[in-house]
C-alpha cells in the first residue's frame, strides 16, 4: 500500500475508481475486503474485463488511512499519469 501513499495521481471512492477503470486510466486498484459485496463484485468484474490488477486490502479503515483520508474507503485506484484524455 506504500505505492498508494506515494502515487502522484489517485482516486478514492467507488464512483471515481469505477470511472477511472472504465476510461482506461486505472493502473492498479485497491479493494477493501469488507467493502459492500455489490461494490466489490462490480469493481472485480470491471477490473477483470479491463485487465486491471487488484490489490486486496484488509479493511476500509486501512484503505482510508493509506489514502491519507480520515474516513473509510471501499476502493481506490492509482492512475496512469501518461494517459491523457482527448
Biopython code that builds the backbone (N, CA, C, O; Angstrom):
import numpy as np
from Bio.PDB.StructureBuilder import StructureBuilder

atoms = [
    (1, "UNK", "N", (0.812, -1.200, 0.000)),
    (1, "UNK", "CA", (0.000, 0.000, 0.000)),
    (1, "UNK", "C", (0.852, 1.259, 0.000)),
    (1, "UNK", "O", (0.336, 2.373, -0.091)),
    (2, "UNK", "N", (2.173, 1.067, 0.104)),
    (2, "UNK", "CA", (3.058, 2.232, 0.021)),
    (2, "UNK", "C", (2.951, 2.883, -1.349)),
    (2, "UNK", "O", (3.083, 4.101, -1.472)),
    (3, "UNK", "N", (2.711, 2.074, -2.382)),
    (3, "UNK", "CA", (2.549, 2.637, -3.721)),
    (3, "UNK", "C", (1.362, 3.596, -3.761)),
    (3, "UNK", "O", (1.398, 4.615, -4.450)),
    (4, "UNK", "N", (0.322, 3.260, -3.023)),
    (4, "UNK", "CA", (-0.870, 4.118, -2.989)),
    (4, "UNK", "C", (-0.550, 5.440, -2.316)),
    (4, "UNK", "O", (-0.946, 6.496, -2.808)),
    (5, "UNK", "N", (0.158, 5.397, -1.203)),
    (5, "UNK", "CA", (0.519, 6.619, -0.482)),
    (5, "UNK", "C", (1.381, 7.542, -1.333)),
    (5, "UNK", "O", (1.222, 8.762, -1.303)),
    (6, "UNK", "N", (2.295, 6.944, -2.095)),
    (6, "UNK", "CA", (3.262, 7.717, -2.872)),
    (6, "UNK", "C", (2.792, 8.064, -4.283)),
    (6, "UNK", "O", (3.495, 8.765, -5.011)),
    (7, "UNK", "N", (1.626, 7.590, -4.674)),
    (7, "UNK", "CA", (1.157, 7.797, -6.050)),
    (7, "UNK", "C", (0.937, 9.277, -6.345)),
    (7, "UNK", "O", (0.364, 10.009, -5.539)),
    (8, "UNK", "N", (1.406, 9.699, -7.518)),
    (8, "UNK", "CA", (1.201, 11.090, -7.943)),
    (8, "UNK", "C", (-0.266, 11.362, -8.207)),
    (8, "UNK", "O", (-0.793, 12.407, -7.825)),
    (9, "UNK", "N", (-0.920, 10.420, -8.861)),
    (9, "UNK", "CA", (-2.335, 10.584, -9.195)),
    (9, "UNK", "C", (-3.102, 9.374, -8.705)),
    (9, "UNK", "O", (-2.758, 8.233, -9.013)),
    (10, "UNK", "N", (-4.159, 9.644, -7.929)),
    (10, "UNK", "CA", (-5.008, 8.553, -7.459)),
    (10, "UNK", "C", (-6.417, 9.072, -7.273)),
    (10, "UNK", "O", (-6.645, 10.276, -7.166)),
    (11, "UNK", "N", (-7.355, 8.146, -7.238)),
    (11, "UNK", "CA", (-8.737, 8.479, -6.922)),
    (11, "UNK", "C", (-9.170, 7.587, -5.771)),
    (11, "UNK", "O", (-8.706, 6.455, -5.631)),
    (12, "UNK", "N", (-10.062, 8.115, -4.956)),
    (12, "UNK", "CA", (-10.560, 7.382, -3.802)),
    (12, "UNK", "C", (-12.079, 7.356, -3.866)),
    (12, "UNK", "O", (-12.719, 8.380, -4.109)),
    (13, "UNK", "N", (-12.646, 6.185, -3.646)),
    (13, "UNK", "CA", (-14.097, 6.046, -3.654)),
    (13, "UNK", "C", (-14.573, 5.256, -4.850)),
    (13, "UNK", "O", (-13.927, 5.204, -5.897)),
    (14, "UNK", "N", (-15.725, 4.643, -4.659)),
    (14, "UNK", "CA", (-16.278, 3.742, -5.672)),
    (14, "UNK", "C", (-16.536, 4.427, -7.011)),
    (14, "UNK", "O", (-16.079, 3.949, -8.049)),
    (15, "UNK", "N", (-17.262, 5.539, -6.997)),
    (15, "UNK", "CA", (-17.641, 6.197, -8.256)),
    (15, "UNK", "C", (-16.423, 6.672, -9.036)),
    (15, "UNK", "O", (-16.339, 6.479, -10.249)),
    (16, "UNK", "N", (-15.478, 7.295, -8.333)),
    (16, "UNK", "CA", (-14.274, 7.804, -9.010)),
    (16, "UNK", "C", (-13.416, 6.661, -9.553)),
    (16, "UNK", "O", (-12.891, 6.744, -10.664)),
    (17, "UNK", "N", (-13.281, 5.600, -8.767)),
    (17, "UNK", "CA", (-12.480, 4.455, -9.215)),
    (17, "UNK", "C", (-13.135, 3.783, -10.419)),
    (17, "UNK", "O", (-12.453, 3.415, -11.375)),
    (18, "UNK", "N", (-14.448, 3.624, -10.371)),
    (18, "UNK", "CA", (-15.153, 2.996, -11.487)),
    (18, "UNK", "C", (-14.974, 3.801, -12.770)),
    (18, "UNK", "O", (-14.741, 3.228, -13.834)),
    (19, "UNK", "N", (-15.080, 5.117, -12.678)),
    (19, "UNK", "CA", (-14.851, 5.977, -13.848)),
    (19, "UNK", "C", (-13.438, 5.800, -14.387)),
    (19, "UNK", "O", (-13.235, 5.713, -15.598)),
    (20, "UNK", "N", (-12.462, 5.746, -13.482)),
    (20, "UNK", "CA", (-11.064, 5.597, -13.909)),
    (20, "UNK", "C", (-10.846, 4.257, -14.607)),
    (20, "UNK", "O", (-10.120, 4.184, -15.598)),
    (21, "UNK", "N", (-11.465, 3.207, -14.099)),
    (21, "UNK", "CA", (-11.337, 1.887, -14.729)),
    (21, "UNK", "C", (-12.003, 1.906, -16.102)),
    (21, "UNK", "O", (-11.420, 1.439, -17.081)),
    (22, "UNK", "N", (-13.202, 2.435, -16.179)),
    (22, "UNK", "CA", (-13.938, 2.498, -17.452)),
    (22, "UNK", "C", (-13.187, 3.288, -18.506)),
    (22, "UNK", "O", (-13.214, 2.937, -19.686)),
    (23, "UNK", "N", (-12.519, 4.347, -18.091)),
    (23, "UNK", "CA", (-11.797, 5.227, -19.028)),
    (23, "UNK", "C", (-10.383, 4.751, -19.335)),
    (23, "UNK", "O", (-9.667, 5.395, -20.102)),
    (24, "UNK", "N", (-9.974, 3.636, -18.746)),
    (24, "UNK", "CA", (-8.637, 3.108, -19.003)),
    (24, "UNK", "C", (-7.542, 3.856, -18.275)),
    (24, "UNK", "O", (-6.371, 3.741, -18.638)),
    (25, "UNK", "N", (-7.894, 4.616, -17.262)),
    (25, "UNK", "CA", (-6.902, 5.393, -16.521)),
    (25, "UNK", "C", (-6.351, 4.661, -15.311)),
    (25, "UNK", "O", (-5.268, 4.997, -14.831)),
    (26, "UNK", "N", (-7.073, 3.666, -14.809)),
    (26, "UNK", "CA", (-6.638, 2.961, -13.598)),
    (26, "UNK", "C", (-5.476, 2.023, -13.911)),
    (26, "UNK", "O", (-5.549, 1.189, -14.813)),
    (27, "UNK", "N", (-4.427, 2.181, -13.156)),
    (27, "UNK", "CA", (-3.235, 1.355, -13.319)),
    (27, "UNK", "C", (-3.270, 0.187, -12.325)),
    (27, "UNK", "O", (-2.877, -0.933, -12.652)),
    (28, "UNK", "N", (-3.744, 0.464, -11.118)),
    (28, "UNK", "CA", (-3.798, -0.526, -10.051)),
    (28, "UNK", "C", (-4.941, -0.143, -9.123)),
    (28, "UNK", "O", (-5.069, 1.019, -8.737)),
    (29, "UNK", "N", (-5.769, -1.114, -8.765)),
    (29, "UNK", "CA", (-6.935, -0.857, -7.922)),
    (29, "UNK", "C", (-6.764, -1.549, -6.573)),
    (29, "UNK", "O", (-6.345, -2.705, -6.501)),
    (30, "UNK", "N", (-7.093, -0.826, -5.512)),
    (30, "UNK", "CA", (-7.062, -1.360, -4.150)),
    (30, "UNK", "C", (-8.504, -1.511, -3.698)),
    (30, "UNK", "O", (-9.289, -0.567, -3.781)),
    (31, "UNK", "N", (-8.855, -2.710, -3.217)),
    (31, "UNK", "CA", (-10.236, -3.011, -2.860)),
    (31, "UNK", "C", (-10.286, -3.589, -1.445)),
    (31, "UNK", "O", (-9.606, -4.570, -1.143)),
    (32, "UNK", "N", (-11.088, -2.978, -0.591)),
    (32, "UNK", "CA", (-11.200, -3.424, 0.796)),
    (32, "UNK", "C", (-12.014, -4.708, 0.878)),
    (32, "UNK", "O", (-13.057, -4.838, 0.237)),
    (33, "UNK", "N", (-11.522, -5.664, 1.681)),
    (33, "UNK", "CA", (-12.217, -6.934, 1.858)),
    (33, "UNK", "C", (-13.596, -6.758, 2.476)),
    (33, "UNK", "O", (-14.502, -7.548, 2.211)),
    (34, "UNK", "N", (-13.761, -5.727, 3.299)),
    (34, "UNK", "CA", (-15.049, -5.549, 3.972)),
    (34, "UNK", "C", (-15.933, -4.486, 3.307)),
    (34, "UNK", "O", (-16.882, -3.989, 3.913)),
    (35, "UNK", "N", (-15.613, -4.150, 2.070)),
    (35, "UNK", "CA", (-16.482, -3.238, 1.310)),
    (35, "UNK", "C", (-17.793, -3.967, 1.010)),
    (35, "UNK", "O", (-17.817, -5.196, 0.956)),
    (36, "UNK", "N", (-18.877, -3.221, 0.816)),
    (36, "UNK", "CA", (-20.151, -3.866, 0.485)),
    (36, "UNK", "C", (-20.006, -4.806, -0.722)),
    (36, "UNK", "O", (-19.342, -4.480, -1.706)),
    (37, "UNK", "N", (-20.631, -5.954, -0.622)),
    (37, "UNK", "CA", (-20.448, -7.007, -1.636)),
    (37, "UNK", "C", (-20.813, -6.540, -3.044)),
    (37, "UNK", "O", (-20.126, -6.897, -4.001)),
    (38, "UNK", "N", (-21.876, -5.753, -3.193)),
    (38, "UNK", "CA", (-22.260, -5.298, -4.532)),
    (38, "UNK", "C", (-21.173, -4.406, -5.151)),
    (38, "UNK", "O", (-20.952, -4.455, -6.361)),
    (39, "UNK", "N", (-20.496, -3.595, -4.332)),
    (39, "UNK", "CA", (-19.401, -2.764, -4.844)),
    (39, "UNK", "C", (-18.216, -3.633, -5.230)),
    (39, "UNK", "O", (-17.602, -3.442, -6.279)),
    (40, "UNK", "N", (-17.905, -4.590, -4.365)),
    (40, "UNK", "CA", (-16.777, -5.483, -4.641)),
    (40, "UNK", "C", (-16.975, -6.235, -5.957)),
    (40, "UNK", "O", (-16.058, -6.324, -6.773)),
    (41, "UNK", "N", (-18.171, -6.772, -6.155)),
    (41, "UNK", "CA", (-18.455, -7.554, -7.355)),
    (41, "UNK", "C", (-18.303, -6.688, -8.611)),
    (41, "UNK", "O", (-17.672, -7.109, -9.580)),
    (42, "UNK", "N", (-18.875, -5.490, -8.598)),
    (42, "UNK", "CA", (-18.794, -4.653, -9.799)),
    (42, "UNK", "C", (-17.362, -4.209, -10.087)),
    (42, "UNK", "O", (-16.950, -4.167, -11.246)),
    (43, "UNK", "N", (-16.601, -3.877, -9.042)),
    (43, "UNK", "CA", (-15.197, -3.481, -9.246)),
    (43, "UNK", "C", (-14.373, -4.669, -9.740)),
    (43, "UNK", "O", (-13.581, -4.532, -10.672)),
    (44, "UNK", "N", (-14.559, -5.835, -9.115)),
    (44, "UNK", "CA", (-13.814, -7.032, -9.526)),
    (44, "UNK", "C", (-14.105, -7.385, -10.988)),
    (44, "UNK", "O", (-13.186, -7.694, -11.747)),
    (45, "UNK", "N", (-15.373, -7.341, -11.378)),
    (45, "UNK", "CA", (-15.744, -7.659, -12.767)),
    (45, "UNK", "C", (-15.161, -6.650, -13.743)),
    (45, "UNK", "O", (-14.625, -7.028, -14.785)),
    (46, "UNK", "N", (-15.265, -5.367, -13.410)),
    (46, "UNK", "CA", (-14.750, -4.325, -14.297)),
    (46, "UNK", "C", (-13.237, -4.461, -14.461)),
    (46, "UNK", "O", (-12.717, -4.355, -15.571)),
    (47, "UNK", "N", (-12.538, -4.695, -13.358)),
    (47, "UNK", "CA", (-11.083, -4.844, -13.435)),
    (47, "UNK", "C", (-10.698, -6.068, -14.251)),
    (47, "UNK", "O", (-9.753, -6.026, -15.039)),
    (48, "UNK", "N", (-11.432, -7.159, -14.059)),
    (48, "UNK", "CA", (-11.139, -8.369, -14.819)),
    (48, "UNK", "C", (-11.357, -8.128, -16.314)),
    (48, "UNK", "O", (-10.540, -8.546, -17.135)),
    (49, "UNK", "N", (-12.443, -7.464, -16.665)),
    (49, "UNK", "CA", (-12.746, -7.181, -18.068)),
    (49, "UNK", "C", (-11.729, -6.239, -18.701)),
    (49, "UNK", "O", (-11.452, -6.335, -19.896)),
    (50, "UNK", "N", (-11.177, -5.336, -17.907)),
    (50, "UNK", "CA", (-10.246, -4.324, -18.423)),
    (50, "UNK", "C", (-8.781, -4.703, -18.213)),
    (50, "UNK", "O", (-7.890, -3.981, -18.659)),
    (51, "UNK", "N", (-8.523, -5.822, -17.541)),
    (51, "UNK", "CA", (-7.145, -6.252, -17.314)),
    (51, "UNK", "C", (-6.400, -5.398, -16.303)),
    (51, "UNK", "O", (-5.187, -5.218, -16.412)),
    (52, "UNK", "N", (-7.118, -4.871, -15.321)),
    (52, "UNK", "CA", (-6.501, -4.034, -14.288)),
    (52, "UNK", "C", (-6.228, -4.883, -13.054)),
    (52, "UNK", "O", (-7.109, -5.606, -12.588)),
    (53, "UNK", "N", (-5.022, -4.799, -12.529)),
    (53, "UNK", "CA", (-4.642, -5.571, -11.343)),
    (53, "UNK", "C", (-5.342, -5.032, -10.099)),
    (53, "UNK", "O", (-5.587, -3.833, -9.968)),
    (54, "UNK", "N", (-5.656, -5.954, -9.191)),
    (54, "UNK", "CA", (-6.334, -5.588, -7.947)),
    (54, "UNK", "C", (-5.479, -6.021, -6.763)),
    (54, "UNK", "O", (-4.915, -7.115, -6.748)),
    (55, "UNK", "N", (-5.396, -5.140, -5.771)),
    (55, "UNK", "CA", (-4.748, -5.455, -4.509)),
    (55, "UNK", "C", (-5.841, -5.489, -3.451)),
    (55, "UNK", "O", (-6.545, -4.500, -3.246)),
    (56, "UNK", "N", (-5.983, -6.623, -2.782)),
    (56, "UNK", "CA", (-6.976, -6.751, -1.713)),
    (56, "UNK", "C", (-6.397, -6.136, -0.442)),
    (56, "UNK", "O", (-5.247, -6.396, -0.088)),
    (57, "UNK", "N", (-7.193, -5.324, 0.237)),
    (57, "UNK", "CA", (-6.791, -4.648, 1.466)),
    (57, "UNK", "C", (-7.683, -5.167, 2.591)),
    (57, "UNK", "O", (-8.867, -5.425, 2.373)),
    (58, "UNK", "N", (-7.125, -5.321, 3.787)),
    (58, "UNK", "CA", (-7.843, -5.939, 4.900)),
    (58, "UNK", "C", (-9.139, -5.233, 5.253)),
    (58, "UNK", "O", (-10.152, -5.889, 5.496)),
    (59, "UNK", "N", (-9.127, -3.902, 5.286)),
    (59, "UNK", "CA", (-10.341, -3.203, 5.717)),
    (59, "UNK", "C", (-10.461, -1.837, 5.059)),
    (59, "UNK", "O", (-9.491, -1.281, 4.545)),
    (60, "UNK", "N", (-11.680, -1.315, 5.092)),
    (60, "UNK", "CA", (-11.942, 0.013, 4.564)),
    (60, "UNK", "C", (-11.210, 1.072, 5.388)),
    (60, "UNK", "O", (-10.796, 2.099, 4.851)),
    (61, "UNK", "N", (-11.051, 0.827, 6.677)),
    (61, "UNK", "CA", (-10.312, 1.760, 7.536)),
    (61, "UNK", "C", (-8.849, 1.822, 7.117)),
    (61, "UNK", "O", (-8.280, 2.907, 6.998)),
    (62, "UNK", "N", (-8.233, 0.650, 6.891)),
    (62, "UNK", "CA", (-6.835, 0.606, 6.448)),
    (62, "UNK", "C", (-6.658, 1.313, 5.110)),
    (62, "UNK", "O", (-5.681, 2.033, 4.904)),
    (63, "UNK", "N", (-7.602, 1.106, 4.211)),
    (63, "UNK", "CA", (-7.507, 1.727, 2.888)),
    (63, "UNK", "C", (-7.655, 3.243, 2.990)),
    (63, "UNK", "O", (-6.938, 3.982, 2.315)),
    (64, "UNK", "N", (-8.568, 3.703, 3.819)),
    (64, "UNK", "CA", (-8.719, 5.145, 4.030)),
    (64, "UNK", "C", (-7.447, 5.772, 4.559)),
    (64, "UNK", "O", (-7.025, 6.828, 4.087)),
    (65, "UNK", "N", (-6.836, 5.125, 5.538)),
    (65, "UNK", "CA", (-5.578, 5.633, 6.107)),
    (65, "UNK", "C", (-4.477, 5.666, 5.051)),
    (65, "UNK", "O", (-3.706, 6.623, 4.980)),
    (66, "UNK", "N", (-4.408, 4.616, 4.232)),
    (66, "UNK", "CA", (-3.382, 4.564, 3.185)),
    (66, "UNK", "C", (-3.571, 5.672, 2.157)),
    (66, "UNK", "O", (-2.612, 6.114, 1.523)),
    (67, "UNK", "N", (-4.816, 6.116, 1.997)),
    (67, "UNK", "CA", (-5.118, 7.202, 1.063)),
    (67, "UNK", "C", (-4.905, 8.571, 1.694)),
    (67, "UNK", "O", (-4.980, 9.595, 1.014)),
    (68, "UNK", "N", (-4.638, 8.584, 2.997)),
    (68, "UNK", "CA", (-4.413, 9.844, 3.682)),
    (68, "UNK", "C", (-5.693, 10.576, 4.015)),
    (68, "UNK", "O", (-5.690, 11.798, 4.161)),
    (69, "UNK", "N", (-6.805, 9.832, 4.139)),
    (69, "UNK", "CA", (-8.072, 10.467, 4.490)),
    (69, "UNK", "C", (-8.524, 9.974, 5.861)),
    (69, "UNK", "O", (-8.070, 8.936, 6.342)),
    (70, "UNK", "N", (-9.411, 10.724, 6.475)),
    (70, "UNK", "CA", (-9.848, 10.433, 7.839)),
    (70, "UNK", "C", (-11.077, 9.539, 7.899)),
    (70, "UNK", "O", (-11.593, 9.274, 8.984)),
    (71, "UNK", "N", (-11.550, 9.076, 6.761)),
    (71, "UNK", "CA", (-12.734, 8.216, 6.710)),
    (71, "UNK", "C", (-12.390, 6.912, 5.990)),
    (71, "UNK", "O", (-11.358, 6.803, 5.327)),
    (72, "UNK", "N", (-13.268, 5.936, 6.134)),
    (72, "UNK", "CA", (-13.067, 4.652, 5.470)),
    (72, "UNK", "C", (-13.206, 4.809, 3.953)),
    (72, "UNK", "O", (-13.900, 5.701, 3.464)),
    (73, "UNK", "N", (-12.527, 3.920, 3.225)),
    (73, "UNK", "CA", (-12.629, 3.907, 1.766)),
    (73, "UNK", "C", (-12.810, 2.467, 1.299)),
    (73, "UNK", "O", (-12.089, 1.571, 1.739)),
    (74, "UNK", "N", (-13.766, 2.249, 0.416)),
    (74, "UNK", "CA", (-14.008, 0.893, -0.077)),
    (74, "UNK", "C", (-13.057, 0.534, -1.218)),
    (74, "UNK", "O", (-12.660, -0.621, -1.367)),
    (75, "UNK", "N", (-12.700, 1.531, -2.016)),
    (75, "UNK", "CA", (-11.859, 1.287, -3.178)),
    (75, "UNK", "C", (-11.050, 2.541, -3.494)),
    (75, "UNK", "O", (-11.489, 3.665, -3.248)),
    (76, "UNK", "N", (-9.862, 2.321, -4.045)),
    (76, "UNK", "CA", (-9.009, 3.418, -4.506)),
    (76, "UNK", "C", (-8.238, 2.914, -5.725)),
    (76, "UNK", "O", (-8.064, 1.709, -5.905)),
    (77, "UNK", "N", (-7.788, 3.831, -6.543)),
    (77, "UNK", "CA", (-7.044, 3.436, -7.736)),
    (77, "UNK", "C", (-5.874, 4.388, -7.972)),
    (77, "UNK", "O", (-5.991, 5.602, -7.804)),
    (78, "UNK", "N", (-4.751, 3.806, -8.363)),
    (78, "UNK", "CA", (-3.618, 4.605, -8.827)),
    (78, "UNK", "C", (-3.837, 4.815, -10.312)),
    (78, "UNK", "O", (-4.111, 3.870, -11.052)),
    (79, "UNK", "N", (-3.714, 6.052, -10.738)),
    (79, "UNK", "CA", (-3.948, 6.372, -12.143)),
    (79, "UNK", "C", (-2.659, 6.351, -12.938)),
    (79, "UNK", "O", (-1.574, 6.605, -12.416)),
    (80, "UNK", "N", (-2.807, 6.045, -14.199)),
    (80, "UNK", "CA", (-1.684, 6.068, -15.122)),
    (80, "UNK", "C", (-1.421, 7.522, -15.498)),
    (80, "UNK", "O", (-2.251, 8.135, -16.170)),
    (81, "UNK", "N", (-0.288, 8.092, -15.082)),
    (81, "UNK", "CA", (-0.025, 9.513, -15.338)),
    (81, "UNK", "C", (0.256, 9.819, -16.805)),
    (81, "UNK", "O", (0.229, 10.981, -17.210)),
    (82, "UNK", "N", (0.528, 8.784, -17.608)),
    (82, "UNK", "CA", (0.877, 9.021, -19.012)),
    (82, "UNK", "C", (-0.331, 9.014, -19.930)),
    (82, "UNK", "O", (-0.210, 9.263, -21.130)),
    (83, "UNK", "N", (-1.509, 8.726, -19.359)),
    (83, "UNK", "CA", (-2.729, 8.651, -20.175)),
    (83, "UNK", "C", (-3.426, 10.005, -20.165)),
    (83, "UNK", "O", (-3.751, 10.535, -19.103)),
    (84, "UNK", "N", (-3.649, 10.546, -21.322)),
    (84, "UNK", "CA", (-4.329, 11.841, -21.430)),
    (84, "UNK", "C", (-5.649, 11.656, -22.161)),
    (84, "UNK", "O", (-5.710, 10.973, -23.183)),
    (85, "UNK", "N", (-6.694, 12.259, -21.639)),
    (85, "UNK", "CA", (-7.990, 12.201, -22.331)),
    (85, "UNK", "C", (-7.973, 13.132, -23.532)),
    (85, "UNK", "O", (-7.448, 14.244, -23.462)),
    (86, "UNK", "N", (-8.549, 12.674, -24.629)),
    (86, "UNK", "CA", (-8.584, 13.545, -25.812)),
    (86, "UNK", "C", (-9.963, 14.036, -26.094)),
    (86, "UNK", "O", (-10.170, 14.779, -27.053)),
]
sb = StructureBuilder()
sb.init_structure("model")
sb.init_model(0)
sb.init_chain("A")
sb.init_seg("    ")
for serial, (resi, resn, name, xyz) in enumerate(atoms, 1):
    if name == "N":
        sb.init_residue(resn, " ", resi, " ")
    sb.init_atom(name, np.array(xyz, "f"), 0.0, 1.0, " ", f" {name:<3s}", serial, name[0])
structure = sb.get_structure()
